[in-house]
Amino acid sequence: MTTDGTAVKNRPRKKSGNPWLEAGHRLKKSKIGMAGVVIIGILLLVALFAPLLAPYSPTEQNILFRYQPPSSEHWLGTDEMGRDILSRIIYGSRISLRVGLISISLALLMGVTLGLIAGFYGGFLDMVIMRFMDIMLAFPSILLAIAIVAILGPQLENAMIAIAIINVPRFARIIRSSALSLKENDFIKAARALGAGDFRIIVNHLLPNAMAPLIVQTTLSIATAILEAAALSFLGLGAQPPSPEWGAMLSDARSALQKAPWVATFPGLAIFFGVLGFNLLGDGLRDALDPKMKNA
């Protein structure tokens, strides 16, 4: 070490040996990934502190102030019922995050379970499970979601179930492919030789080694779930009035696009930035967790 500290500054960072820590360091260097982290962080803070940030109640109506343009009193204007758009967007972030996190968590649980069973055991189980997944993938996802909600009934909880179901095949296919490649490795054979049962091998060996692609797919799927929830609400099959859901706000604004464009513009921007944040984070995680990037 020199007195001016040059040697220390130019010395390359020593690898930690932990692949997750190294992936975290690569993510910090990714401008795209960190931009996603910032957007999602802001979205989480807005949702968490919605009662403190919202200037008005999201459901408070005042017909005398309907279709007011953005002003110092209503920063983003008001809608057809005189409700403050900013307050509704702030509270709507809670709904969008809840839909994304809960629906994708359900899809992850079902998809990983089915994919592990199909990939680990193979044979007849693999054929039945994956052919069923192929049938689901043959339908456009939004049409399948509409059909499911039409059967269950138009409400937000049913929309979350529909979004979870249509995302199951993505996780099942990813985890199945990982299980097929991992189950023939020597460490799996060694675990079996030491007396480990199927459940222990799947939970302790297969699943941890397949986490990288699952994390990336989960992040990207949350963005898709937010967009799908907005689409279902726009069609009247998701959140019902007076819920301040972003897609439902767009649906209510259809009749006023010319005389009050701000009623649709700001909820649309909220959907845009919410989806963009998770997509950017997903791209950053994909690069950070890519094995080819280890020596970068």
QUIDA-V36307 format. One record per pair of residues at least 4 apart in sequence whose C-alpha atoms are under 7 Angstrom apart, sorted by the first residue. I is the first residue (numbers start at 1). GAP is how many residues later the second one is. D is the distance in Angstrom with one decimal. If there is no record, write none. Layout:
BEGIN
{{I | GAP | D} {I | GAP | D}}
END
This chain:
BEGIN
{{1 | 4 | 6.4} {1 | 6 | 5.6} {1 | 7 | 6.1} {2 | 4 | 6.3} {2 | 5 | 6.0} {5 | 4 | 6.4} {6 | 4 | 6.2} {7 | 4 | 6.0} {16 | 5 | 7.0} {16 | 6 | 6.9} {18 | 4 | 6.3} {19 | 4 | 6.1} {20 | 4 | 6.2} {21 | 4 | 6.3} {22 | 4 | 6.3} {23 | 4 | 6.1} {23 | 265 | 4.9} {23 | 266 | 5.5} {24 | 4 | 6.3} {25 | 4 | 6.6} {26 | 4 | 6.4} {26 | 262 | 5.2} {27 | 6 | 6.1} {27 | 257 | 6.1} {27 | 258 | 6.4} {27 | 261 | 5.3} {28 | 6 | 6.4} {30 | 4 | 6.1} {30 | 254 | 6.2} {31 | 4 | 6.0} {32 | 4 | 6.4} {32 | 248 | 5.6} {32 | 249 | 7.0} {32 | 252 | 5.8} {33 | 4 | 6.3} {33 | 247 | 5.5} {33 | 248 | 4.5} {33 | 250 | 6.5} {33 | 251 | 3.9} {33 | 252 | 6.7} {34 | 4 | 6.2} {35 | 4 | 6.3} {35 | 245 | 6.9} {36 | 4 | 6.1} {36 | 241 | 4.2} {36 | 242 | 6.0} {36 | 244 | 4.7} {36 | 245 | 4.4} {37 | 4 | 5.9} {37 | 240 | 7.0} {37 | 244 | 6.1} {38 | 4 | 6.2} {39 | 4 | 6.2} {39 | 238 | 5.1} {40 | 4 | 6.1} {40 | 237 | 5.5} {40 | 238 | 6.8} {41 | 4 | 6.2} {42 | 4 | 6.1} {43 | 4 | 6.2} {43 | 50 | 6.8} {44 | 4 | 6.0} {45 | 4 | 6.0} {46 | 4 | 5.5} {46 | 44 | 6.3} {47 | 43 | 6.6} {47 | 44 | 6.5} {47 | 46 | 5.4} {47 | 47 | 4.8} {49 | 4 | 6.2} {50 | 4 | 5.7} {50 | 40 | 5.9} {50 | 41 | 5.8} {54 | 33 | 4.6} {54 | 36 | 6.4} {55 | 32 | 6.2} {56 | 28 | 6.6} {56 | 31 | 5.8} {57 | 30 | 6.5} {58 | 25 | 6.7} {58 | 26 | 6.7} {58 | 29 | 5.2} {58 | 30 | 4.6} {58 | 33 | 6.8} {58 | 186 | 6.6} {59 | 24 | 6.5} {59 | 183 | 6.4} {60 | 23 | 5.8} {61 | 20 | 5.5} {61 | 21 | 5.3} {61 | 22 | 5.1} {62 | 4 | 6.9} {62 | 19 | 6.2} {62 | 20 | 4.6} {62 | 21 | 6.6} {63 | 18 | 5.4} {63 | 19 | 5.1} {64 | 18 | 6.9} {65 | 17 | 4.8} {66 | 12 | 5.9} {66 | 13 | 5.7} {66 | 14 | 5.0} {66 | 15 | 5.4} {66 | 16 | 3.8} {67 | 10 | 6.9} {67 | 11 | 5.1} {67 | 12 | 5.0} {67 | 13 | 5.6} {67 | 15 | 6.5} {67 | 193 | 6.2} {68 | 9 | 5.2} {68 | 10 | 5.1} {69 | 8 | 4.5} {69 | 9 | 6.8} {70 | 4 | 5.7} {70 | 5 | 4.9} {70 | 6 | 4.5} {70 | 7 | 3.9} {71 | 4 | 5.1} {71 | 6 | 6.5} {74 | 4 | 6.8} {74 | 10 | 6.3} {75 | 11 | 6.8} {76 | 9 | 5.7} {76 | 10 | 5.5} {77 | 7 | 6.3} {77 | 8 | 5.9} {77 | 185 | 7.0} {78 | 4 | 5.2} {78 | 5 | 5.2} {78 | 6 | 4.7} {78 | 7 | 5.3} {79 | 4 | 5.5} {79 | 5 | 6.9} {79 | 6 | 6.5} {79 | 184 | 5.8} {84 | 4 | 6.5} {85 | 4 | 6.1} {86 | 4 | 6.2} {87 | 4 | 6.3} {88 | 4 | 5.8} {88 | 156 | 5.1} {89 | 4 | 6.4} {89 | 155 | 6.8} {89 | 157 | 6.7} {89 | 178 | 6.4} {91 | 153 | 6.5} {92 | 4 | 6.3} {92 | 152 | 5.0} {92 | 153 | 4.7} {92 | 154 | 5.9} {93 | 4 | 6.1} {94 | 4 | 6.0} {95 | 4 | 6.1} {95 | 150 | 6.3} {96 | 4 | 6.1} {96 | 130 | 5.7} {97 | 4 | 6.0} {98 | 4 | 5.8} {99 | 4 | 5.7} {99 | 61 | 6.0} {99 | 127 | 6.8} {100 | 4 | 6.0} {100 | 122 | 4.8} {100 | 125 | 5.1} {100 | 126 | 5.4} {101 | 4 | 5.9} {101 | 121 | 6.5} {102 | 4 | 6.3} {103 | 4 | 6.2} {103 | 57 | 5.1} {103 | 58 | 6.4} {103 | 60 | 6.0} {103 | 61 | 4.6} {104 | 4 | 5.9} {104 | 60 | 5.7} {104 | 114 | 6.9} {104 | 117 | 6.8} {104 | 118 | 6.2} {105 | 4 | 6.2} {106 | 4 | 6.3} {106 | 58 | 5.8} {107 | 4 | 5.7} {107 | 57 | 4.5} {107 | 58 | 6.2} {107 | 60 | 5.7} {107 | 61 | 4.8} {108 | 4 | 5.7} {108 | 60 | 6.7} {108 | 63 | 6.2} {109 | 4 | 6.2} {110 | 4 | 6.2} {110 | 58 | 6.3} {111 | 4 | 5.9} {111 | 57 | 4.6} {111 | 58 | 6.2} {111 | 60 | 4.8} {111 | 61 | 4.2} {112 | 4 | 5.9} {112 | 59 | 6.0} {112 | 60 | 5.5} {112 | 63 | 6.0} {113 | 4 | 6.3} {114 | 4 | 6.1} {114 | 15 | 7.0} {114 | 58 | 5.9} {115 | 4 | 5.9} {115 | 57 | 4.1} {115 | 58 | 6.2} {115 | 60 | 5.2} {115 | 61 | 4.4} {116 | 4 | 5.7} {116 | 59 | 6.2} {116 | 60 | 5.6} {116 | 63 | 6.3} {117 | 4 | 5.8} {118 | 4 | 5.3} {118 | 7 | 5.8} {118 | 8 | 4.0} {118 | 11 | 6.5} {118 | 58 | 6.2} {119 | 7 | 6.5} {119 | 57 | 4.4} {119 | 58 | 6.7} {119 | 60 | 5.1} {119 | 61 | 5.1} {120 | 59 | 5.9} {120 | 60 | 6.5} {120 | 63 | 6.7} {122 | 4 | 4.6} {123 | 4 | 6.4} {124 | 4 | 6.2} {125 | 4 | 6.1} {126 | 4 | 5.9} {127 | 4 | 5.9} {128 | 4 | 6.2} {129 | 4 | 6.3} {130 | 4 | 6.1} {131 | 4 | 6.3} {132 | 4 | 6.4} {133 | 4 | 6.2} {133 | 36 | 5.2} {134 | 4 | 6.2} {137 | 32 | 7.0} {139 | 5 | 6.2} {140 | 4 | 6.3} {141 | 4 | 6.1} {141 | 25 | 6.0} {142 | 4 | 6.1} {142 | 86 | 6.9} {143 | 4 | 6.2} {144 | 4 | 6.3} {145 | 4 | 6.2} {145 | 17 | 5.1} {145 | 18 | 6.3} {145 | 21 | 6.7} {146 | 4 | 6.0} {147 | 4 | 6.3} {148 | 4 | 6.2} {148 | 14 | 5.7} {149 | 4 | 5.4} {149 | 5 | 5.9} {149 | 9 | 5.9} {149 | 10 | 5.9} {149 | 13 | 6.3} {149 | 88 | 6.6} {150 | 4 | 6.5} {152 | 6 | 6.2} {153 | 5 | 6.7} {154 | 4 | 6.8} {154 | 83 | 4.3} {154 | 84 | 5.7} {155 | 4 | 6.3} {155 | 82 | 6.1} {155 | 83 | 4.8} {155 | 84 | 5.5} {155 | 85 | 6.3} {156 | 4 | 6.3} {156 | 82 | 4.5} {156 | 83 | 4.5} {157 | 4 | 6.5} {158 | 4 | 6.2} {159 | 4 | 6.1} {159 | 70 | 6.8} {159 | 79 | 5.4} {160 | 4 | 6.1} {161 | 4 | 6.2} {162 | 4 | 6.3} {163 | 4 | 6.4} {163 | 62 | 6.4} {164 | 4 | 6.5} {168 | 4 | 6.2} {169 | 4 | 6.0} {170 | 4 | 6.4} {171 | 4 | 6.1} {172 | 4 | 5.9} {173 | 4 | 6.2} {174 | 4 | 6.4} {175 | 4 | 6.0} {175 | 35 | 6.7} {176 | 4 | 6.1} {177 | 4 | 6.5} {178 | 4 | 6.0} {178 | 32 | 5.9} {179 | 4 | 5.8} {179 | 27 | 6.3} {182 | 24 | 6.6} {183 | 5 | 5.9} {184 | 4 | 6.8} {185 | 4 | 6.7} {186 | 4 | 6.0} {187 | 4 | 6.1} {188 | 4 | 6.3} {189 | 4 | 6.1} {190 | 4 | 6.3} {191 | 4 | 6.7} {191 | 5 | 5.5} {192 | 4 | 4.9} {192 | 5 | 6.8} {196 | 4 | 6.0} {196 | 5 | 6.3} {197 | 4 | 6.2} {198 | 4 | 6.1} {199 | 4 | 6.1} {200 | 4 | 5.6} {201 | 4 | 5.2} {201 | 5 | 6.4} {202 | 4 | 4.8} {202 | 5 | 6.0} {203 | 4 | 5.5} {204 | 4 | 6.6} {205 | 4 | 6.5} {206 | 4 | 6.4} {207 | 4 | 6.4} {210 | 4 | 6.8} {211 | 4 | 6.0} {212 | 4 | 6.6} {212 | 77 | 6.1} {213 | 4 | 6.1} {214 | 4 | 5.9} {215 | 4 | 6.3} {216 | 4 | 6.4} {216 | 66 | 5.3} {216 | 69 | 6.0} {216 | 70 | 5.7} {217 | 4 | 5.9} {218 | 4 | 6.3} {219 | 4 | 6.9} {219 | 59 | 5.9} {219 | 63 | 5.3} {220 | 4 | 6.5} {220 | 58 | 6.1} {220 | 59 | 5.4} {220 | 62 | 5.3} {221 | 4 | 6.0} {222 | 4 | 6.3} {222 | 56 | 6.8} {223 | 4 | 6.5} {223 | 52 | 4.6} {223 | 55 | 5.3} {223 | 56 | 6.2} {224 | 4 | 6.1} {225 | 4 | 6.0} {226 | 4 | 6.2} {226 | 49 | 6.7} {227 | 4 | 6.2} {227 | 48 | 6.9} {228 | 4 | 6.2} {229 | 4 | 6.1} {229 | 9 | 6.6} {230 | 4 | 6.0} {230 | 16 | 6.2} {230 | 17 | 3.8} {230 | 18 | 7.0} {231 | 4 | 6.4} {231 | 16 | 6.0} {232 | 4 | 6.3} {232 | 5 | 5.0} {232 | 6 | 5.0} {233 | 4 | 5.3} {233 | 5 | 4.0} {233 | 6 | 5.4} {233 | 14 | 5.1} {233 | 15 | 4.9} {234 | 13 | 4.7} {234 | 14 | 4.9} {234 | 16 | 6.4} {234 | 17 | 4.7} {236 | 4 | 7.0} {239 | 4 | 6.2} {239 | 6 | 6.4} {239 | 9 | 6.7} {244 | 5 | 6.7} {245 | 4 | 6.1} {246 | 4 | 6.4} {246 | 21 | 5.3} {246 | 25 | 6.8} {247 | 4 | 6.3} {248 | 4 | 6.2} {249 | 4 | 6.3} {249 | 18 | 6.6} {250 | 4 | 6.6} {250 | 14 | 5.2} {250 | 17 | 6.5} {250 | 18 | 7.0} {253 | 4 | 6.3} {253 | 10 | 5.7} {253 | 11 | 5.4} {256 | 4 | 5.3} {256 | 5 | 6.7} {257 | 4 | 4.6} {257 | 7 | 6.8} {261 | 4 | 6.1} {262 | 4 | 6.1} {264 | 4 | 6.1} {265 | 4 | 6.2} {266 | 4 | 6.2} {267 | 4 | 6.4} {268 | 4 | 6.2} {269 | 4 | 6.1} {270 | 4 | 6.1} {271 | 4 | 6.1} {272 | 4 | 5.9} {273 | 4 | 6.0} {274 | 4 | 6.8} {275 | 4 | 6.2} {276 | 4 | 6.0} {277 | 4 | 6.2} {278 | 4 | 6.0} {279 | 4 | 6.2} {280 | 4 | 6.2} {281 | 4 | 6.0} {282 | 4 | 6.1} {283 | 4 | 6.4} {284 | 4 | 6.1} {285 | 4 | 5.8} {286 | 4 | 5.9} {287 | 6 | 7.0} {288 | 5 | 6.8}}
END
